[in-house]
Amino acid sequence: MKKNILFSVILFFIGIYMISAQKAYTPVNPSATPEAKALLSYLYQLKGEKTLTGQHNYGHEFTRSSDSIKSYTGKYPAIWGCDFSSVDRPKLVEEAIRQYKSGSIVTLMYHMSRPFDSDTVNGSTWKKLTDAEWNDLITPGTKIHQLWQDNIDSVAFYLKQLQKANIPVLWRPYHEMNGIWFWWGNKRGENGFKKLWTMTYERFVKVHKLNNILWVWNTNAPRDWENDQAYAYDLFYPGAAYVDVLAADVYKNDFKQSHHDQLVTLGKGKLVTLGEVGNVPTPEILKAQPQWSWFMVWAHFPWTDNTPDAIRRIYNDPHVISKDKIKF
C-alpha cells in the first residue's frame, strides 16, 4: 500500500512538472509554427546557463557590423538583427533568408514612423502624438487608425514571406516604450502602449495568420537621466498572454542588477534578454545576471563603443554561444 501511495505521489509531481514545462515552452500564439516552437524551446534549454551573442546591422549594410565581430573574434554572432525602417524590404527578406540558412537566428525590429508620416527612422519616430491623435490611433474607423493598419499590414506582407520560407523571427516592434523619446513611448494605462501592442498582436496573429514570429516586448532599462527618462517596466507590460520574451536595452554600461532582477520578476518564468546594448557585457556581468538569453550590440557599436579585446573576451567566455555553436 505504501509503495502504491509513494508511486502515485511521484507520478503526480512528474505530471505537474511536465505541465509546467510544457506551458513554459509554448509560444503565446497557439498556432505558432513548428519552427517558432523549436526556437523558443531552444532558448528555454539555454535559460540560466548560456547566453547567445547578437549583432544588429543597418539596412543599407546588412552584414558590416556582424562582419566586424568576425574580424575581431573569428566568430559570427549567433543572432543577426535588422530593422524594417528605411530599408529595401525585399532585400531585407532575402538577407534574412540567407542568414537563417547559414545558421543564424533572426531578429527583426520596427522603428515605425507616426502613421501619418513617411516611413523613415530619421525624425518621424521622435515626433509625439497629441492625446487626440493617440485616441484616434487606437480607435477603429478613424483615419489615423486606418493609416496605422495600412502601415503594419505592409510589414506583415514581408513577414509572411519569411513564414513561407519556414523561418522563425524574434519580432520586437515599438521598443523602448517605457522611455520618453519615441512617439509610442511613456503611454500609460490600458489605452496607452498596452493597447497598441495588443492591437498589433491581434492584427498579425488573427488577421494575417503570422505564426512564425515570437513576440519580444523590448523595454529600456529604467533610468532617471535628465530629459532621457525611462520608467518602470510594469507600467507598460501588456500581459503574459501577449509576450514570449521580455527584453531591456542597456546603454552606457548601465548594467544594474536591478535591470535584470526586476524583469525576471515581472516575467514570472518567461525568458528575459538584452534586446540592445552599446557596450558588450563582461563575463562577470553575465555571471551575476545569468537569465539574459542573448545580448545584441547595436550597429557600428562594435568599433565606436567597444574595444576588440572586450569583444574577444566575451566571445571566448564558455557560457556564451556564437553562431558556430548553435544547436538549433
Steps between C-alpha positions, in 0.01 A plus 500: 500500500778744598684425176184572301448830680863598445475405133184709463665799664800470269274481194308805623811715528633375167169603345515844660856544375409397144201736493705794625783422259259476208346833599839668524606385153176589322486820291220742585363447150320164521546455124877554505693319228718199585806716432386771743428238764840341445678834533321585822572153636869543418511833683343340806758222491770766537314694770724593789793304357607655170467837324480543125697773326325740264571790269271759343577618147377808317275446201739659251782262602350168603817339633760768573456499878482119521807477277688720746435246774637229274812704436560548873418151623501259207133431580167632382225603745232239558223753435478728197279807540361771273219758479200534267543879494691681227589179319436324171255247642526238223877502550449479876296184452767356271770573757297358788451178304871487419593559863266230626617245244860574600417414863406835656198569718307799362361793698317788333376827644299794375567868568151583379438856388189679615213356295448823306870557420730345242683188613840625608690445821641853490263738670153351479549248779603779734199727438223447754130443450250729667252339739230536235720336235582213736132449571432484126789256456342243731144560373392290198328702229714811535736618228808465722405147601460405135839650415657304786330184379622552144851555635523181701326305225788596273745349748283189542529444125876446533481300821267265312777440248725389783222280632467341155874429516452329840709761680417589861555863601565661837268797441548814713291797385458831685809451717592720799133582559568594864728784387394853413656531153287306246142589405379175655700562816373565853137434409351367822178327592288241325447730200866589481784290364336177617216565257737565210686175571187286523355662186815405311497147639135449407554638150804285429376179659127498436479688169831425330551157659863582570605200702875503445577788736587496869392818676785688667376783722806724510529771766783731593678452830326736746697818563456846643730686262408863439277535192568134421289312752377144471238384749415175675452193284163398639327825401510390136480121518210372285482171688636148480246399234662734245873464571744215437818679608553806722795717397688806620738732315812602692734775385797682657596187694197542726477131590333544838400178672151644546452527123538123481324401822190716450446364150539142625243569772254653254541211256414232758702233326498638146822564316676833547768648277712801415325627188769758429828598664765757425785339690527122502435354844799350676516136611464627856176681415351190337600290799316738733208535257469147357145522366588713198420272203700711256659840458498696174748778436362795303634562148845662481541476879756216470754764398354824637433393861700180546855377465598188310636357824166549681314329216749214483475449876123455503498290182758266651305453822384136527148608600452700178379352171610628160356390165730200467371354828124528436322167537162606371 
